Amino acid sequence: MSASPEFRGFDLVRRGYDREQVDHYLRALSGAVSLPPVPAFQIRWRGYDREQVDARIADLLRGGGNRGGRA
């Protein structure tokens, strides 16, 4: 997974974070004036890779990457 503006998305894994919840949070984060707290994403079958999502969110919260990036 890349932390650069060329971010392409997350891998799908057997058990990962709920895709809709992650996408919703990333949209909220991209338009937020004050940073919303990171929710506890539910684990779903065929979800986003948890380590990749956690790393991407950490990078965005530090101000790195492209906040407008799509998961």
C-alpha positions as CSV (number, residue, x, y, z in Angstrom):
1,M,0.0,0.0,0.0
2,S,1.3,3.4,-0.9
3,A,1.0,6.5,1.2
4,S,1.6,8.7,-1.8
5,P,-1.0,10.7,-3.8
6,E,-1.1,7.7,-6.2
7,F,-2.9,5.7,-3.6
8,R,-4.9,3.0,-5.4
9,G,-7.0,1.4,-2.6
10,F,-6.9,-1.5,-0.2
11,D,-6.6,-5.2,-0.8
12,L,-9.6,-7.3,-0.1
13,V,-9.0,-10.1,2.4
14,R,-11.1,-13.0,3.7
15,R,-11.8,-11.2,7.0
16,G,-11.2,-7.5,7.0
17,Y,-12.8,-4.1,7.8
18,D,-16.3,-3.4,6.6
19,R,-15.8,-1.7,3.2
20,E,-18.7,0.7,3.5
21,Q,-17.7,1.9,7.0
22,V,-14.1,2.5,5.9
23,D,-15.2,4.4,2.8
24,H,-17.7,6.5,4.8
25,Y,-15.0,7.4,7.3
26,L,-12.5,8.3,4.6
27,R,-15.0,10.6,2.9
28,A,-15.8,12.2,6.3
29,L,-12.1,12.6,6.9
30,S,-11.4,14.2,3.6
31,G,-14.0,17.0,4.1
32,A,-13.5,17.5,7.9
33,V,-12.3,20.8,9.4
34,S,-11.7,19.0,12.7
35,L,-10.7,15.4,12.5
36,P,-13.4,12.8,13.4
37,P,-12.4,10.1,15.8
38,V,-11.4,6.8,14.2
39,P,-14.3,4.3,14.6
40,A,-14.0,0.7,15.5
41,F,-14.8,-0.8,12.1
42,Q,-16.7,-4.1,12.1
43,I,-14.9,-7.2,10.7
44,R,-16.6,-8.6,7.6
45,W,-16.1,-11.4,5.1
46,R,-14.2,-9.9,2.1
47,G,-13.3,-6.7,3.8
48,Y,-10.4,-4.3,3.4
49,D,-7.0,-5.4,4.7
50,R,-6.9,-4.2,8.3
51,E,-3.2,-3.3,8.4
52,Q,-3.4,-1.3,5.2
53,V,-6.5,0.6,6.4
54,D,-4.9,1.3,9.8
55,A,-1.6,2.5,8.2
56,R,-3.5,4.7,5.7
57,I,-5.6,6.4,8.4
58,A,-2.5,7.0,10.5
59,D,-0.8,8.6,7.6
60,L,-3.8,10.8,6.8
61,L,-4.1,11.9,10.4
62,R,-0.4,12.8,10.5
63,G,-1.1,15.0,7.5
64,G,0.6,12.8,4.9
65,G,-0.8,11.5,1.7
66,N,-3.8,12.8,-0.1
67,R,-6.9,13.3,2.1
68,G,-9.1,13.2,-0.9
69,G,-7.9,9.8,-1.8
70,R,-10.5,7.1,-2.4
71,A,-10.3,3.7,-0.8
